[in-house]
Amino acid sequence: MNKYELAVVVSAKVEDEERAAVIERVKELIARFGGTVTEVDDWGKRRLAYEIQKMREGFYYFVRFEAAPTAPAEIESRMRIMDNVIRYLCVRQDA
């Protein structure tokens, strides 16, 4: 099992309940592919470096998890089509 960090930027136009639902779906995806979530870090609303889909702000979340080496590719393929997710990035953490 490798350690990973998934950065997720959620649209600032959605309500609090929808944002929480997006993060819950991300956690469910990780669990579905055999991973275990160790920490979810909520950075709140931040200004984006550049405009994305006519938005200048987004909510940043960092999800740390442990999973098999094949899991991140599966998770990213599902996140690509998720509503309200502007950007995402999954990186492996060195031990």
N, C-alpha and C positions, 0 to 999 in steps of 0.2 A: 504494500500500500504506500503510495506517494502522497505527499502533502501538496495541496493546491490552494490558490487564492483566486476567487472569481470576483471581478469588479463589475458591478451592474449599475447602469445609469437609467433611472426610471423617469418617464415624462413628468414634468412639473404641472401639467394640466389635469392630472387625475386626482381624485379624492384620496383621503387617508386610507379608507377601507380597501380601495382598489390597489393602492401601493402595497399594503400589507398582503393582499392576495397574491400579487406578483411575486413577492419574496417567498411566500409559502409555496407557490408553484415551483420556484427554483429549488427550494429545500426538498420538495417531493421528487423532482427530477434527479437530484443527487442521490437520494435514497433509492430510487428505482434502479439506478445503475450501480448499486452496491457501495455507495459512499456513505460516510458519516460526517455530518456537519459538526464542526468543533466550535465555531464562533461566527456571529453575524454582527458586523460593525456598521452602524448607521451614521453616516456623516452629515445627513440632512441635505437641505437645498443649497446648491452651489452654482456659481456662474460657470457656464461651459467655456472652454477655450475658444471655440468658434461656434457659429450658429449651425444647428442641426435640425432639419425639418421645421424651419422657421421658429425654433425655440432657442432661447439664450440661457435657460436655467434647467437644471435637472436634479433629481434626488440621487445621491450616491450611496451605494451599499457595497460592503466588502464581505464576502462569504468565504470563510476558511473551512476546508474539508479535506478528508483523507479518502482516497479512492484508488482503484486499479488504474494502470496506465491507459486503458482503453476508454475509461469513463469520460474524460474531458471532451473528446471529440463527439461523443454521443450527446452530451449535455449542450455543447455549443450548437449542434445541428438543430436541437429542439428550441433553443433560445432565439435562434435566428428568426423564427416565425412567431414569437410571442408578441402580443399586443402590449403597448406602453413601455417596452424596453427600447431605449434609444441606442445604447451601445453596451457592449459587454467585452470582457477580456479575461481569459483564464490562463494563469501562469503557474508553473510548478515552483514550489518553494524549496530552496536548498536546505538540507539538514544542518 
